[in-house]
């Protein structure tokens, strides 16, 4: 089944070029199917890139999905045209009375700040609380994973001496969980962050289960509330060239940055990336949609609580 996306969303044409089947809202309304409603709170600066990455990875499922995009009112995007934001994004206040089968909250470039110093902290914590009663299952990604664990469970973050940057193998710690169905003993995940969570803080919280970790990059995935919340410290949704773009951008700005680990062919930045995470990334999102959203969500969305 295709994804149902807002009419004229740029990702539609980009993904059709990749032979990915997507459908705009006008056509979808002609079908007598109740799609799963997924809302994306996109906090990343390059919103069109993030939209495309997420839509690409969500498209590999037989389920029909209706995708909506949410934004926080307290922050104005400087890297995305205002016309795009007005056309495709709705403020949380507009959506707060609606319910959704699933939600994805992205990372944000605010790791250098204490949580309470983020200018939209009050609003985003309101969203975190709202999601618990208005969404069947929520994926928190990268900074959002750290922020969600801090807000809900008091888990702190720690600054790293150098950026965790590259592709790192993760080990499923509870391989029988449905989220890991079809997984190998190890799976790769891109990381790009300046802060970390620590195992000892996770395991002392009874409500949390550490379900994937890495000898190199540490805490990988944390699960809570029986799968109604997943906190993912990396970026399984990243496109092949995302880390390359980030690396060369920072080099061009003269910022301290090392080559992304385990990324380039022969570890040579002049060579193309060697993509080793996409299959498991797709499977991670597909398993989440199937086992923690579709299998658990009520037919009547008003019954979510």
DOGU-268022 format. One record per atom (N, C-alpha, C, O, CB): x, y, z; residue in one letter. Coordinates in steps of 0.02 Angstrom, whole numbers, plus 50000, padded with zeros to 5 digits. Glycine has a CB too. Layout:
! residues N
XYZA...
//
This chain:
! residues 305
500424994050000X500005000050000X500445006350000X501005006250025X499525000050062X500185011749971X500585017949970X500495021950033X500085020450076X500395022149910X500895027150038X500795032250089X500345037650062X500395039450003X501465035150114X499905040250104X499495045950086X499825052250114X499935052750174X498765045250112X499995056850070X500365062850089X499975069050069X499555068750023X501065062950058X500105074650101X499775080950080X499915082450007X500465081449983X500005086850125X499415084949972X499495086749902X500095091449893X500175096149930X498855090049875X500505089949842X501065094149820X501655094149868X502105098349861X500835101149810X501665089649918X502255089149961X502855087449918X502815082749878X502155083750017X503435091049924X504005089649880X504235082449881X504485079949830X504575094049900X504165078949938X504385072049942X504035067449892X504305062349872X504275069350013X503435069349871X503055065049825X503445064149760X503555058549738X502355068049811X503645069749729X504005069249665X504695066149675X504915062249633X504075076049633X505035067749730X505705064949742X505675057349749X506105053849723X506005067949805X505165054849783X505115047649794X504835043949734X504995038149723X504695046249855X504425047249695X504195044049633X504775042749586X504775037849548X503665048349598X505275047149587X505875046049547X506265039849570X506625036849531X506335052149550X506175037949633X506485031949660X506025025849653X506185020549681X506665032949734X505485026449617X504995021149606X504645019049670X504435013349677X505345015149576X504575023749718X504205022449779X503495024849770X503385030549748X504535025849840X503005020649786X502305021949773X502025026349829X501955024149886X501905015449767X501875032549812X501555037149859X500935039949826X500875040049765X502045042849880X500475042249867X499825044449842X499655051049876X499735051749937X499275039149856X499415055849837X499215062049870X498515061349900X498155056549885X499225067849820X498335066049943X497725065449982X497095065249938X496615061849955X497675071150031X497105068749883X496515069049840X496335062049813X495755060149813X496635073849782X496835058349791X496715051649766X496535046849823X496105042549814X497325049049728X496865047549880X496745042949935X496025043249960X495755038149982X497225044449992X495715049149957X495045049849983X494535045949943X493965045049965X494855057149985X494725043649884X494275039549843X494275032249865X493865028449841X494475040049769X494725030249910X494775023349931X494405022349997X494445026550042X495515021349938X494055016750002X493675015150062X494095011050109X493955005150121X493015011450045X494625014150136X495095010750181X495235015550238X495325021550227X495755008550144X495255012950300X495455017350355X496215017050361X496475012050386X495105015450422X496575022250338X497295022150344X497515023250416X497135026050456X497615027450298X498115021150432X498415022850496X498625030150494X498935032350446X499015018250513X498455033850545X498625040950548X499285041650587X499325039950645X498045045050582X499785044250552X500445045250581X500605052750580X500545055950529X500995041350543X500795055450637X500985062450641X501735062950655X502005059350697X500575066250696X502075067450619X502785068450626X502905075450654X502725080450623X503155067550558X503215075750713X503445082150740X504155082950717X504615079850743X503385082450819X504255087150666X504905087850633X505275093950662X505095099650648X504815088550556X505785092450702X506185097650734X506845098950699X507235103150720X506315095850806X506975095250645X507615095950609X507605102350567X507075104450544X507745089850565X508195105550557X508215111850520X508055111050446X507695115250418X508895114950527X508305105750414X508165104550343X507555100050338X507605094050329X508785101250306X506975103250343X506365099350352X506175095250291X505925089650299X505795104050369X506295097750231X506115093950172X506535087650167X506285082350147X506195098250108X507185088150184X507615082250184X507365077050234X507325071150218X508335084150200X507195079250294X506955074650346X506285071550326X506185065650336X506885078250413X505845075650298X505205072950274X505315067250225X505015061950229X504785078450242X505765068450177X505895063550125X506205057250154X506015051650135X506355066450071X506675057950200X506985052050232X506455047850268X506455041750261X507525054250282X506015051050305X505515047350343X504985044250298X504785038550307X505185051950393X504765048050248X504265045350202X504545039350164X504195034450153X504015050750153X505185039850144X505505034350108X505495027850150X505315022550125X506235036250091X505675028450213X505735022350254X505055019850277X504975013850290X506175023750314X504555024250282X503885022150301X503515018850243X503005015550253X503485028050327X503765019750182X503395017350123X503445009850114X503065007050075X503645020850061X503915006550147X504024999350137X503584995250183X503844991350224X504754997650148X502944995950176X502474992250218X501834991150178X501664995350136X502324996050285X501464985650189X500824984650155X500264988950184X499704988850158X500624977450158X500404992650238X499884996750270X499825003450236X500325006350214X500044997650344X499225006050232X499135012750206X499195017750264X498865017050315X498455013550170X499615022750254X499745027650305X499545034550282X499645036450224X500495027550325X499255038350327X499095045350314X499565049550356X499525049450418X498325046950330X500005053250324X500535056950359X500345064250369X500145067650321X501195056350321X500405066650431X500315073750446X500955076350477X501335072550507X499705074750494X501075082850470X501675085950498X501485091250549X501055095550536X502105089050441X501805090850606X501685095450662X502305099850672X502865097750660X501515091450727X502185105850696X502735110250715X502585113450782X502005113750805X502865115650661X503115115950813X503025119650876X502955127050860X503305129650816X503615118350925X502515130350895X502375137350880X502935141950904X503025147450878X501715139350913X503305139550955X503815143850987X504465144350947X504925147950967X503965141351055X504505140850890X505125140950851X504955142050778X504515138750751X505525134450861X505315146650745X505235147850674X505825144950636X506395146550652X505175155450659X505695140750588X506225137550549X506575142650505X506245146450469X505945131750507X507245142650507X507635147250466X507885144050402X508145147550358X508235149850507X507815137450395X508095133850339X507585130850292X507755127250245X508545128450365X506945132350304X506405129650263X505955135450243X505765139350287X506015124050300X505765136050180X505355141650158X504705142150199X504385137050213X505185141050085X504525148150217X503915149150257X503305146550220X502815144350251X503835156550274X503325146950153X502755144450113X502665136950123X502105134450125X502855146150038X503225133350128X503195126150140X502895124750209X502465120350215X503905122950134X503115128350259X502865127250326X502115128750330X501735125150362X503245131650377X501905134150297X501195135950299X500765130850261X500185129650280X501095142850269X501045127950208X500655123250167X500585116350199X500065113150192X500985122550099X501115114050234X501125106950253X501155105750329X501065099950350X501705103750222X501265110750369X501345109850441X500775113150479X500535118450460X502025112550465X500585109950534X500085112850579X500385113550649X500775109350670X499445108450581X500215118850683X500425119850752X500125114450796X499585111750782X500235126850777X500475112850850X500215107950898X499525110050923X499095105750932X500695107250957X499425116450935X498775118650961X498205116950914X497645115850937X498795126150972X498345116550849X497825114850801X497675107350804X497105105250792X498045116750730X498185103350820X498105096050819X497975092850887X497845086850891X498725092950790X498005096750939X497985093751006X497335090051022X497325085751067X498095099051058X496805091450987X496165088051000X496075081950955X495555078650958X495595092950990X496565080450913X496535074550870X496925068850901X497335069750946X496805076150800X496785062750876X497145056850898X497465053450838X497215053950782X496675051950935X498035050050851X498425047050797X498635039950817X498725038350875X499045051350782X498705035850766X498925028950778X499665028850798X499865024950842X498815024650715X500075032950766X500785033050781X501065040150775X500775044450743X501165028350734X501635041150808X501955047650806X502705046750803X502985042150833X501765051950868X503045051150765X503765051250761X503995058250781X503755063250753X504025049350689X504455058650829X504735065150849X505475064950832X505845060650857X504625066550926X505695069550791X506375069350764X506885072450813X506705075150865X506415073050697X507515071850794X508045075350829X508005082850816X507585085250778X508725072750808X508455086550850X508475093850843X509185096150858X509525093050900X507955097350889X509425101450826X510115103750836X510185108250898X510425113850893X510355107650774X509975105650956X509995109651017X510345105851074X510225107251133X509275111551039X510765101151055X511095097051106X511535101051154X511625099151211X511515091651073X511795106651129X512255110651170X511885114351226X512205116951272X512615115751127X511235114451223X510835117951273X510585113151327X510465107251313X510245121551241X510505115651387X510135111951437X509405111651414X509165116251381X510195115251509X509065106251431X508385105451405X507955111451420X507605113951376X508075099151435X507975113851481X507535119351501X507705125951466X507315130651468X507565120351575X508305126251435X508495132351399X508275132351326X508345137351291X509245133251402X508015126751301X507755126451233X507125130651230X506685130051272X507605118951211X507075135051180X506535140051181X505845137051172X505345140451185X506655145151126X505805130851151X505145127651145X505055121951195X504635117551185X505045125051074X505455121951249X505435116351296X504735115551327X504485109951331X505945117451352X504425120851349X503755120251379X503255117251330X502845113051349X503515127151402X503295119351268X502825116851218X502965109451202X502505105451195X502855121051155X503605107751195X503745100851175X503595095951232X503385090351219X504475100151154X503685098051295X503505093551349X502745092851354X502495087651376X503785096151416X502385098051335X501655097451330X501475092251277X501005088351286X501335104451312X501845092151222X501735087151169X501905080251194X501535075451181X502145088851106X502475079551230X502655073051257X502095070151301X501925064251295X503305073651298X501805074351343X501255072151387X500625070551346X500295065451358X501095077451439X500475074751298X499895073751255X499935067151218X499425063651211X499825079451205X500535065351193X500615059251153X500415053051193X500175048251163X501335058551130X500495053151257X500345047251298X499595045551298X499415039751309X500575048351369X499175050351286X498455049051286X498135049951218X497535048751210X498115053651336X498525052151168X498245053451102X498575049551046X498395050350988X498285060851088X499075045351063X499445041651012X499545034551038X499685033451097X500135045050997X499465029650993X499565022651014X500285021151029X500435018051080X499305017950961X500745023150984X501465021950996X501865027650966X501705030150912X501695015150965X502385029751003X502795035550983X503525033550977X503795030351022X502715041351033X503845035450921X504565034750912X504905041450926X504745046450895X504725032250840X505355041450974X505765047250989X506455045950958X506755040750972X505815048651066X506715050550918X507345049550882X507875054550904X507745060550909X507225050150806X508475052050918X509075056050933X508945060950990X508815058751046X509305059850871X508975067650978X508875072351033X508195071351065X508125071851126X508945079551009X507685069851025X507015068751054X507025062851101X506665062851151X506505067650998X507425057651085X507475051851130X507775053851197X507535051851250X507895046251097X508295057951195X508605060251256X508125064751296X508055064051357X509265064051241X507795069251260X507335073851293X506735070151322X506515071751378X507095079151244X506475065251285X505895061451310X506075057351372X505675057051419X505635056951255X506655054251371X506865050351430X506995054851490X506865052951547X507495046351413X507245060851478X507355065551532X506685067951561X506595068051622X507775071551508X506235069751518X505595072551541X505165067151576X504905068351630X505205075551483X505105061351545X504665056251572X504975052351630X504625050351677X504465051351518X505645051351628X505955046651675X506555049551712X506875045951751X506155040451639X506725055751701X507285058851736X507965056551716X508445057251755X507195057751808X508045053651656X508685051051633X509105056951607X508875060551563X508595045651578X509715057951633X510125063651610X510495062051546X510565056351526X510625065551664X510745067351514X511195066651457X511885069051478X511955072651527X510935070651394X512395067051440X513085068751455X513435071151392X513345068251338X513465062851486X513825076351398X514205078851340X514775073951324X515085071151368X514495085851355X514895073051259X515435068751235X516055072951221X516005078851204X515215064851172X516635069751228X517265073251213X517315074751138X517595079951118X517865069151236X517055070251097X517025071451025X516365068550999X516065064151030X517635068450988X516165071050943X515515069150914X515485061650900X515955058750873X515385073050850X514925058550918X514775051650898X514515052050827X513945054050815X514255048150947X514935050050780X514795051650710X515005045750666X515595044250660X515175058150689X514515042550635X514665036950590X514145031550596X513585032650619X515355034150605X514335025550574X513905019650574X514165014850626X514755012850624X513875016350503X513735012850674X513965008750729X513515002550737X512905003050734X513975012850794X513824996650747X513434990550756X513064990450823X513354992250874X513884984350750X512444988350821X512024987850881X511844980450892X511754976650844X511384992250874X511774978550954X511584971750971X510884971751002X510784975151053X512094968451018X510414968050974X509764967351008X509854963551073X510134958051074X509244963750961X509614966351128X509684963151193X509084958851211X509134954451254X509784968351247X508524960151178X507924956051187X507694954051117X507194956551092X507344959951227X508054949351085X507924947951014X507244945050999X507034944850941X508444943350989X506894942651051X506224939851040X505674945151034X505104943451017X506054935051095X505844951451047X505334956651041X505114957350968X505524956550923X505614963351067X504484958850956X504244959750888X504614965250850X504674964850788X503504961350888X504864970350884X505224975650850X505844973050814X506084976150767X505424981150900X506104967250836X506704964350806X506564958250762X507034954650744X507184962350861X505954957150744X505804951350701X506154952150634X506084957250600X505034950650691X506524946950614X506894947150552X507584950050557X507944950350508X506504950850501X507784952350617X508434955450627X508984950150633X508864944450654X508424959850689X509594952150615X510184948050627X510434949350698X510154953350735X510734949550574X510974945850716X511254946650783X511544953650795X511584955850852X511794941450795X511744956950742X511974963950745X511624967850689X511474965050636X512744964350739X511514974250701X511244978550648X511584985350654X511734987550709X510464979150653X511704988550598X512044994950597X511545000750602X510975000250579X512454995750533X511775006150633X511365012150639X511795018350634X512315018750668X510975012050707X511605023250593X511975029550592X511865033550657X511325033450686X511745033750532X512395037050678X512355041550736X512685048150718X513175048350680X512695038350799X512405053450745X512695060150735X512475064450794X511965067750792X512465063350667X512875064350848X512675067750909X513275069550952X513805066450948X512175063450950X513185074750994X513705077151038X513595075151111X514005076551154X513755084751033X513035071851125X512875069751193X512675062451193X512535059551141X512315074251223X512645059551253X512475052451258X512045051051319X512005055051366X513115048251261X511725045251317X511395042251374X511855036851401X512275034251364X510685039451356X511765035051464X512195029851493X511775024051518X511235024851547X512615032651549X512045018151506X511705011851524X511485011851597X510925009951612X512165005951510X511935013951642X511775013451713X511175017651733X510815015951780X512375015551755X511055023151697X510475027251712X509835024051686X509295024851716X510555034251682X509885020451631X509295017251602X509065011351645X508475010751661X509445014951530X509545007051663X509345000751694X509095001651766X508794997051794X509934995951694X509225007451796X508965008351864X508255011151865X507965012051919X509425012951902X507965012351806X507275014651802X506835008651785X506885006151729X507185020351749X506415006251830X506025000051819X505575000251757X505444995151726X505604998551878X505345006251739X504875006751683X505225006251615X504895005751563X504495013251687X505885006451614X506265006551552X506594999751539X506814996451586X506785012151553X506634997951475X506994991851455X507494993751401X507294996151347X506514986351429X508134992751414X508644993751364X508624987851317X508764982251337X509364994651396X508454989151253X508354983451208X508874982951153X508894977951117X507674983951176X509304988051145X509854987651097X510404992251119X510274997851142X509614989451024X511034989951113X511604994151130X512204992151088X512204987051054X511774993551205X512714996351092X513324995551052X513934996351097X513945000551141X513335000550994X514444992251084X515074993151120X515394999851104X515765002551144X515564987451103X515245002551045X515545008751023X515115014851037X515365019951062X515695008450949X514475014451022X514045020351028X513585020151089X513185024751099X513635021150966X513625014951129X513235014751191X512505013051181X512325008951139X513295021251226X512085016351221X511365015051220X511095016151150X511205021351119X510995019751270X510725011051125X510455011451057X509715012651055X509485017651027X510605005051021X509325008151087X508585008751088X508335007051157X508555002151187X508255004151034X507885011051182X507555009851247X506805009451234X506525013351195X507725015551298X506475004651267X505755003751259X505405005151326X505685003651379X505594996651234X504815007951322X504415009251383X503675007951368X503465007951310X504515016551408X503305006751421X502575006051417X502375000651366X501895001451328X502245012751398X502744995051367X502564989451324X502604990951250X502274987551210X501884987251340X502994995851231X503064997551160X502665003551140X502645005251080X502864991751119X502345006851187X501995013151169X502495018851162X502325024151136X501475014851222X503105017751186X503645022651177X504295018951160X504485014151193X503735026951241X504625021351107X505295019051090X505745025251085X505565030351056X505295014951022X506345024651115X506825030051115X507445027651078X507795023151102X506995032451189X507575030451019X508105028050974X508645033450970X508505039150950X507825026450903X509265031750990X509785036950994X510115038450927X510475043350922X510305034751043X509995034350876X510295035450811X509775037250758X509225039550774X510665029350788X509975036250695X509555038450639X509495032950586X509815033250534X509865044850607X509095027950600X509005022550552X508675025050488X508695021550436X508585017050582X508365030850490X508015033550431X508475037250383X508265039250329X507465038250454X509115038350402X509555042450360X509655039650290X509715033650280X510225043150394X509665044250242X509825042550173X510575041050167X510955042950211X509615048250124X510795037850112X511505036150106X511975042050111X512525041250137X511615032750041X511775047850087X512255053550083X512195058450141X512545063450141X512145057250019X511785057050191X511665061950244X512295063450284X512455069350295X511115059550290X512655058350306X513255059550345X513805062850303X514195066850328X513515052950375X513835061050240X514325064150194X514195071650188X514655075650192X514295060750125X513565073450179X513385080550174X513565084250238X513825089850236X512625081250160X513425081150295X513575084350359X514325085150369X514565090350392X513265080250417X514695079950352X515425080050359X515735085650317X516135089550342X515735073250340X515545086050254X515825091050210X515585098150227X515955102950217X515655089350138X514985098650252X514735105250276X515165107750333X515385113550333X514005104750298X515295103450382X515695105550440X516425106950421X516725111550448X515665100250495X516695102950376X517365104350352X517405111250320X517865115050332X517595098950302X516895112750279X516885119150245X516825125050292X517055130550276X516315119350197X516525123850351X516465129150401X517065129450448X517105133850491X515835128050443X517535124850439X518125124750482X517975122150552X518355123550599X518405131550487X517445118350559X517265115550624X517655109150638X517845105650591X516505114150627X517785107550701X518135101350717X517685095350702X517145094650733X518365101250791X517885091150657X517475085350637X517935079950611X518395081350571X516945087350583X517825073750632X518205068150605X517775064450554X517165065250551X518425063350662X518105060550513X517735056650464X517215052250499X517355049550553X518215052250422X516625051550470X516145046950500X516425039750500X516655037350448X515475047150462X516385036450557X516645029650565X516245024650523X515635025250516X516635027650639X516595019850495X516275014150461X515795016250406X515265013250398X515915009750513X515975021550370X515485024550324X515715024450251X515365021850208X515345031650345X516295027350237X516525027750168X516835021150145X517135017550184X517025033450160X516755019650081X517105013950052X517855014750062X518145019950045X516935013349976X518175009650090X518895009750105X519085015450151X519665017550153X519295010350041X518605018050189X518715023550236X519005029750201X519395033550230X519195021350292X518805030650138X519075035950096X518505040850079X518055039050042X519395033050031X518525047050105X517985051850092X517895053650019X517385056550001X518115058050130X518385051949977X518285053249905X517875047749872X517675048449814X518955054049870X517765042249909X517365036649884X516645037349909X516525040849959X517675029949906X516185034049876X515485034449899X515375030749965X515765026249981X515005031749846X514865032550003X514695028850064X514535021650047X514255020049995X514115032150100X514705017250095X514515010150090X513905009350135X513955009550196X515105005350112X513325008350105X512695008250143X512605001450175X512534996350141X512085009950096X512605001250242X512564994950279X511994994950330X511944990250370X513214993550313X511565000050330X511055000750382X510345000850354X509865000350393X511175006950421X510265001550289X509605003050262X509104997250270X508524998550285X509665004750189X509324991050261X508854985450267X508584984850338X507974984050347X509204978850247X509024985150388X508784984650457X508394990950477X507924990450516X509364983550504X508584996750450X508205002750464X507485002150440X507015003950475X508535008850433X507414999750379X506744998650351X506344993750393X505754994750407X506784996150279X506684988250413X506344983150453X506134985750521X505604984050547X506794977050461X506554990050551X506394992950615X505744996950612X505304996150654X506964997450640X505685001250562X505085005350555X504475001050536X503925002250560X505195010850504X504584996050493X504034991750472X503774987650531X503164987050540X504254987050416X504224984950572X504014981150631X503644985650680X503144983550710X504614977850665X503894991750689X503534996350734X502824997650710X502354997250748X503915003050739X502764999050645X502095000350618X501634994350624X501044995050641X502145002450545X501904988450611X501484982450611X501294980250681X500704979350696X501834976750575X501804979350724X501684976150788X501494980950845X501164978850893X502294972350808X501694987150840X501574991750895X501074997250878X500845000850922X502214994850917X500914997850814X500415002750793X499804999050766X499274999150798X500695007650740X499864995850709X499294992550676X498964987250720X498354986950725X499514989450611X499374982950752X499104977550792X498794979950858X498394976350888X499644972350806X498984985950880X498774988350946X498264993950944X497894994850992X499364990650983X498234997650889X497805003550888X497075001550880X496914996850844X498015008250831X496615005050913X495905003550904X495665006050836X495935010750808X495485006750960X495135002850810X494865005150746X494595012250754X494675016450709X494305000350721X494275013450810X494015020250825X494555023950863X494705022350921X493345019950865X494855028950831X495395032650862X495205036050928X495635037350970X495655037850815X494565037450937X494355040650999X494465036051059X494445038451116X493615042550995X494575029551046X494665024851101X495385024651128X495525021351177X494465017951079X495845028351094X496535028851120X496535032751185X496225038051190X497005032151068X496885030051235X496925033651299X497565031651335X497695034051390X496305032151344X
//
